[in-house]
Amino acid sequence: MSQPISAEAAARLADLRGEIDRIDAEMHALLIERSQIIDELITVKSTQASGSAFRPGREASMMQAIARRHTGSLPLDTAEGIWRVIIATFTWMQAPFNVHADISSGDGPMRDSARFHFGFTVPYLPHGSAADVIAAVGRSAGDVGIFRADSGVSSLAWWDALTDAAAPKIIARLPFIERPDHPAGTPVFVVSKPLADAAVRETILYAARVERWPENAAAALAGVGAEVIGSAGASGGLSLLIAAPGALAPDAMAAALPQAAGRAALVEVGSHADRFRMT
Ligand SMILES: C=C(O[C@@H]1C=C(C(=O)O)C=C[C@H]1O)C(=O)O
């Protein structure tokens, strides 16, 4: 049983609860005010024409601003989670979309990721394979798909299904704020139909087909700031997923692959904002 509190403490408690009610009402009113801006934003962005209202570069910079200005005892996890739900829901209000997830490596982490980054209003649709996710996104007007970005050496080069010009492309890497012990820290790539001028190109992703993988290849790529982040066996050799700085020209990227790798075909499969890491 809790101890009865003094009359003085009870009065102070009532004051504090009054403060919390005032702040809650103000935050709610601000959210309603934020939602009123959306109607005009829909017209200005012509979202209906482009199919997707998702602007990953803008979202990455908003999330980075939140991380930079965060202070006090409230966990950053909570501030980040609240704004992910706000931003994703407002994006969905502009043009409804679904999140298709490749759960071939397990549903739990993908569901956590989808719920943390897109909230519960945006529908979550699990699929048994990457191919099914890419096909579903391709058929949709503005849906997104999520894949684990840490697949490393895998049996399936899912990124090969993104090489066609009209095929979906990678548009973001989540979480926007990376740190140890992130509550939904599974790294995922987000794909959507090509965003054209709305894409952020700080990091470019290439699918590369090489005949073999020489020992010095990773170091050669690191020399130009690039990294192999996925690889899988493919007909005639290996299919790689390479992340390279947006400032690096495709020719310079191709030249960085050692000759011993054999003839390399490089195709851009998407881009995303620079990773933002907090220790
Ligand atoms: C509001 C916009 O659209 C989307 C929603 C955002 C938000 O609610 O803040 C931010 C970026 C977009 O993904 C926008 O483009 O500014």
The ligand as an SDF file (V2000), in Angstrom:
LIG
                    3D

 16 16  0  0  0  0  0  0  0  0999 V2000
    5.2470   16.8950  -45.5700 C   0  0  0  0  0  0  0  0  0  0  0  0
    5.9030   16.3350  -46.5700 C   0  0  0  0  0  0  0  0  0  0  0  0
    5.6840   15.0130  -47.0120 O   0  0  0  0  0  0  0  0  0  0  0  0
    6.0940   13.8770  -46.2900 C   0  0  0  0  0  0  0  0  0  0  0  0
    5.7770   14.0540  -44.8580 C   0  0  0  0  0  0  0  0  0  0  0  0
    6.6240   14.7430  -44.0350 C   0  0  0  0  0  0  0  0  0  0  0  0
    6.1500   15.2780  -42.7020 C   0  0  0  0  0  0  0  0  0  0  0  0
    5.0620   14.9340  -42.2550 O   0  0  0  0  0  0  0  0  0  0  0  0
    6.8670   16.0980  -42.1150 O   0  0  0  0  0  0  0  0  0  0  0  0
    7.9640   14.9280  -44.4610 C   0  0  0  0  0  0  0  0  0  0  0  0
    8.4350   14.4520  -45.6580 C   0  0  0  0  0  0  0  0  0  0  0  0
    7.5790   13.6890  -46.5900 C   0  0  0  0  0  0  0  0  0  0  0  0
    7.9460   12.3420  -46.6130 O   0  0  0  0  0  0  0  0  0  0  0  0
    6.9040   17.1060  -47.2960 C   0  0  0  0  0  0  0  0  0  0  0  0
    7.2400   16.7350  -48.4240 O   0  0  0  0  0  0  0  0  0  0  0  0
    7.3700   18.1240  -46.7530 O   0  0  0  0  0  0  0  0  0  0  0  0
  1  2  2  0
  2  3  1  0
  2 14  1  0
  3  4  1  0
  4  5  1  0
  4 12  1  0
  5  6  2  0
  6  7  1  0
  6 10  1  0
  7  8  2  0
  7  9  1  0
 10 11  2  0
 11 12  1  0
 12 13  1  0
 14 15  2  0
 14 16  1  0
M  END
$$$$
